[in-house]
């Protein structure tokens, strides 16, 4: 019994709280800035890159392009359609667009109807869908103010070096004088020559008293002396 009364107590507490029910469509909820609603298209920004068609997971976007009259190398958008019967409002097409030609708005009250044909939106309808969320409509009459660049300030060190030409010459002079007055390298500082093996000189010939060299004895004389 106590558990039953405790459960009814939670239900009865909601009667004392503030009601959040609104009378739709007379009253509408203000959606947050990043709400993903129905798209808006900017035909002047589109470069017909076909990226939004390729990235769409449900294949509900179709577009065609034609050559520009001013520049035949470029293309301009001809038709752009979205079938909101299968659109899941995933925001992939707006993220992949390189020029922000398609954006998500905060509009949500036009996705319910009695026929399916009304869910097919063409380029004219998407261009006129001027209900933005976190995007703002630019004012064509407002003049764009160019941001002023801050003035460049030089550091004190650069000013001193540029304003005093004598200081630069005085710094370079001692370096040149040192180069000129540098003493020549001593002989001991030179690289030592690698030593080579000394060749033993030949035995000097026997000299007589007169200082003349005697010829070496032949083999026959040696044999005769031995006998």
PLY file of the C-alpha trace (Angstrom):
ply
format ascii 1.0
element vertex 227
property float x
property float y
property float z
element edge 226
property int vertex1
property int vertex2
end_header
0.00 0.00 0.00
2.83 2.38 0.82
4.49 1.76 -2.55
1.20 2.50 -4.35
0.80 5.84 -2.57
4.43 6.69 -3.24
3.90 6.14 -6.97
0.77 8.33 -6.99
2.73 11.02 -5.15
5.20 11.32 -8.05
2.30 11.68 -10.50
0.49 14.29 -8.39
3.65 16.43 -8.15
3.47 17.10 -11.92
0.18 18.98 -11.45
2.02 21.66 -9.50
4.74 22.19 -12.12
4.67 24.64 -15.03
3.05 23.37 -18.22
5.25 23.22 -21.36
2.48 22.45 -23.87
2.00 25.09 -26.57
-0.88 25.67 -28.93
0.67 24.80 -32.29
0.47 26.28 -34.97
-0.63 29.48 -33.25
2.40 29.24 -30.96
5.78 28.12 -32.23
8.93 27.16 -30.43
12.04 29.19 -31.12
14.59 26.69 -32.38
18.27 26.85 -31.37
20.86 28.38 -33.67
22.35 25.05 -34.79
19.01 23.37 -35.53
19.07 21.47 -38.84
15.94 22.46 -40.72
15.04 22.86 -44.39
17.85 23.96 -46.71
18.44 27.25 -48.44
20.31 27.48 -51.74
22.48 30.29 -53.16
22.68 29.79 -56.96
25.25 32.57 -57.45
27.74 30.69 -55.25
27.31 27.24 -56.79
30.18 26.03 -59.02
28.41 22.79 -60.11
31.03 20.58 -58.45
28.40 17.85 -57.83
29.80 17.16 -54.34
26.47 17.48 -52.51
24.89 14.92 -54.87
27.69 12.41 -54.30
27.73 12.74 -50.49
23.95 12.54 -50.00
23.20 9.17 -48.29
19.58 9.03 -49.56
20.12 10.40 -53.11
17.49 13.11 -52.83
19.52 15.94 -54.46
19.63 16.44 -58.23
21.28 19.24 -60.18
22.26 20.19 -63.70
24.66 22.83 -64.98
25.44 24.71 -68.17
28.38 26.66 -69.55
28.67 30.26 -68.54
28.17 32.85 -71.26
30.86 35.12 -69.81
33.44 32.34 -69.40
32.84 29.09 -71.35
35.37 27.25 -69.18
33.14 27.67 -66.11
29.69 26.23 -65.37
26.65 27.82 -63.76
23.76 26.07 -62.06
20.70 25.37 -64.23
18.42 23.26 -61.99
18.67 22.25 -58.33
16.06 20.06 -56.60
15.69 18.33 -53.23
13.06 15.70 -52.49
12.32 16.05 -48.77
10.42 12.77 -48.63
13.70 10.95 -48.07
15.87 13.78 -46.71
17.15 12.97 -43.22
18.59 16.47 -42.58
22.04 15.01 -41.95
23.88 18.23 -42.91
26.41 16.34 -45.09
25.66 18.43 -48.18
26.35 21.71 -46.38
29.60 20.48 -44.84
31.07 19.25 -48.13
30.11 22.33 -50.18
33.32 24.33 -50.90
31.52 27.65 -51.46
28.70 27.42 -48.85
26.13 27.49 -51.63
23.70 25.43 -49.54
23.00 25.91 -45.82
20.62 24.57 -43.18
17.93 26.90 -41.83
15.79 26.85 -38.71
12.60 26.26 -40.70
10.74 23.04 -39.88
7.00 23.72 -40.26
6.78 23.00 -43.99
7.68 19.31 -43.97
4.13 18.07 -43.40
1.46 18.09 -46.07
-1.37 16.01 -47.48
0.36 15.16 -50.77
3.86 13.97 -51.55
4.32 16.38 -54.42
4.67 19.29 -52.00
7.85 17.73 -50.54
9.67 18.17 -53.85
11.39 21.58 -53.69
13.01 23.21 -56.72
15.75 25.84 -56.95
13.31 28.75 -56.86
11.73 27.61 -53.60
15.09 26.83 -51.95
16.44 30.26 -52.93
13.48 32.07 -51.33
13.69 30.07 -48.07
15.09 32.98 -46.03
14.68 31.57 -42.53
18.15 31.24 -41.03
19.45 29.59 -37.92
23.08 30.37 -37.22
23.38 32.16 -40.58
22.43 35.79 -41.08
21.08 37.48 -44.16
23.61 40.08 -45.40
22.35 43.64 -45.74
22.94 44.82 -49.34
22.68 48.51 -48.33
25.27 48.25 -45.59
28.78 49.24 -46.63
31.47 46.78 -45.82
34.05 48.27 -43.51
37.53 47.09 -44.27
39.48 46.20 -41.14
42.35 48.56 -40.50
45.73 46.97 -40.30
47.73 47.78 -37.18
50.80 49.93 -37.72
54.04 48.07 -37.67
56.39 49.02 -34.87
60.12 48.48 -35.12
62.06 47.06 -32.24
64.68 49.32 -30.53
67.50 47.03 -31.61
66.62 47.46 -35.29
66.36 51.24 -34.93
69.81 51.56 -33.36
71.42 49.40 -36.00
69.79 51.28 -38.86
70.15 54.84 -37.50
73.87 54.69 -36.55
75.96 53.83 -39.62
79.22 54.48 -37.73
78.49 51.67 -35.29
78.36 49.15 -38.12
81.70 50.25 -39.54
83.32 50.25 -36.12
82.20 46.70 -35.61
83.63 45.53 -38.93
87.02 47.29 -38.66
88.56 45.24 -35.83
87.64 42.05 -37.65
89.50 43.12 -40.80
92.51 44.34 -38.82
92.74 41.05 -36.99
92.75 39.20 -40.27
95.55 41.39 -41.65
97.75 41.30 -38.51
97.38 37.59 -37.88
100.96 36.13 -37.58
102.03 33.37 -39.95
101.87 29.86 -38.69
105.05 28.54 -37.04
107.01 25.69 -38.52
106.18 23.54 -35.54
102.49 23.96 -36.23
102.85 22.53 -39.70
101.73 19.00 -40.21
104.59 16.51 -39.60
105.85 14.57 -42.58
105.34 10.84 -42.14
108.58 9.00 -41.45
109.83 6.41 -43.92
112.09 3.47 -43.27
115.80 4.38 -43.50
117.72 2.38 -46.08
120.95 0.89 -44.81
123.88 2.38 -46.71
126.15 -0.07 -48.58
129.36 -1.21 -46.85
132.26 1.13 -47.60
135.07 -0.31 -49.69
138.38 -0.96 -47.96
140.79 1.92 -48.37
144.54 1.72 -48.34
146.88 4.14 -46.70
146.94 6.39 -49.70
143.20 6.84 -49.44
142.44 5.02 -52.63
139.84 2.32 -52.54
141.19 -1.18 -53.15
139.19 -3.42 -55.42
137.42 -6.30 -53.83
139.22 -9.69 -54.17
137.94 -12.11 -56.73
136.95 -15.71 -56.03
140.17 -17.12 -57.56
142.34 -14.95 -55.31
140.32 -16.11 -52.31
140.92 -19.75 -53.27
144.68 -19.16 -53.81
145.01 -17.51 -50.43
143.30 -20.42 -48.81
145.68 -22.89 -50.32
0 1
1 2
2 3
3 4
4 5
5 6
6 7
7 8
8 9
9 10
10 11
11 12
12 13
13 14
14 15
15 16
16 17
17 18
18 19
19 20
20 21
21 22
22 23
23 24
24 25
25 26
26 27
27 28
28 29
29 30
30 31
31 32
32 33
33 34
34 35
35 36
36 37
37 38
38 39
39 40
40 41
41 42
42 43
43 44
44 45
45 46
46 47
47 48
48 49
49 50
50 51
51 52
52 53
53 54
54 55
55 56
56 57
57 58
58 59
59 60
60 61
61 62
62 63
63 64
64 65
65 66
66 67
67 68
68 69
69 70
70 71
71 72
72 73
73 74
74 75
75 76
76 77
77 78
78 79
79 80
80 81
81 82
82 83
83 84
84 85
85 86
86 87
87 88
88 89
89 90
90 91
91 92
92 93
93 94
94 95
95 96
96 97
97 98
98 99
99 100
100 101
101 102
102 103
103 104
104 105
105 106
106 107
107 108
108 109
109 110
110 111
111 112
112 113
113 114
114 115
115 116
116 117
117 118
118 119
119 120
120 121
121 122
122 123
123 124
124 125
125 126
126 127
127 128
128 129
129 130
130 131
131 132
132 133
133 134
134 135
135 136
136 137
137 138
138 139
139 140
140 141
141 142
142 143
143 144
144 145
145 146
146 147
147 148
148 149
149 150
150 151
151 152
152 153
153 154
154 155
155 156
156 157
157 158
158 159
159 160
160 161
161 162
162 163
163 164
164 165
165 166
166 167
167 168
168 169
169 170
170 171
171 172
172 173
173 174
174 175
175 176
176 177
177 178
178 179
179 180
180 181
181 182
182 183
183 184
184 185
185 186
186 187
187 188
188 189
189 190
190 191
191 192
192 193
193 194
194 195
195 196
196 197
197 198
198 199
199 200
200 201
201 202
202 203
203 204
204 205
205 206
206 207
207 208
208 209
209 210
210 211
211 212
212 213
213 214
214 215
215 216
216 217
217 218
218 219
219 220
220 221
221 222
222 223
223 224
224 225
225 226
